[in-house]
């Protein structure tokens, strides 16, 4: 992970000046989607890069120790070894970036990864995920418990009410408290962009989250009606760039929710390369929150190696 974001003092003047040009954002998003994606071995290399940026996630009501165990093993060996060998990538230590689970499953994930001698970090959603509507003390306690159980990354959710009513300083204060509760764990702040109403609110929420010490800003919980979209991403990464130019600190970006195909992962990598540059094309500063994306990437890599498409039962956990 990159050095932790220390945050800065809340700056209301900076926030209140913000205006986002919607048409310009939509036009830029269209341009990004129209960019050519790499082919053949270059595409395979980009897809392996995408794998290393995935937070492999299970956030279901029927999560059990056994399916978390299975998820962790898949995260440590995300692509079949024979496929990696044929690409001469079998000895490069390719894993996903992290495993992401509910707080109650953190201990199970930590235990599994420890048993297989993996240093893969466990991330946990917290703070009343996905709605963030529980009392503040309950949300803080959830963060502390996840960290105590061994979570090295915490994905918090903002209080949308504060963003929608323009109480930006109150939102800053809450996120500062979450930052403190995280201790040494890195903090990713979920904006739930589908519930913020306007691009201007998305930009302001991004900036407040970074000022408060977020190491990453993340689009969505995956539970909203609208999740990660390219126009919203443009707004968020421009906020990241502005924050970097003003403070010198690089904050990461994590799109999540509805990212299911290998082709989409290539567009996301292209977007990051175009908007933030190569420095951000690494798991320290870019993550893809996904549960089913890995299956499609592995199918495309299978096709690259064999010239045929695998049946889903041929790829473990696909």
ABEGO torsion letter per residue (X at the ends): XBBBBAEBBBBAAAAAABBBBAAAAAAAAAAAAABBBBBEAAAAAAAAAAAAABBBBBBBAABBAAAAAAAAAAAABABBAAAAAAAGAAAAGBBBABBBBBAAAAAAAAAAAAAAGBABBBBBBBGGOAAGABBAAAAAAAAAAAAAAGBABBBBBBBAAAAAAGBAAAAAAAAAAAAAAAEABBBBBBAGAAAAGBAAAAAAAAAAAAAAGBABBBABAGABABBBBAAAAAAAAAAAAAAAAAAGBBBBBBBBEGBABAAAAAAAAAAAAAAAEAAABBAAABBBBBAAAAAAAAAAAAAAAAGBBBBAAABBGX
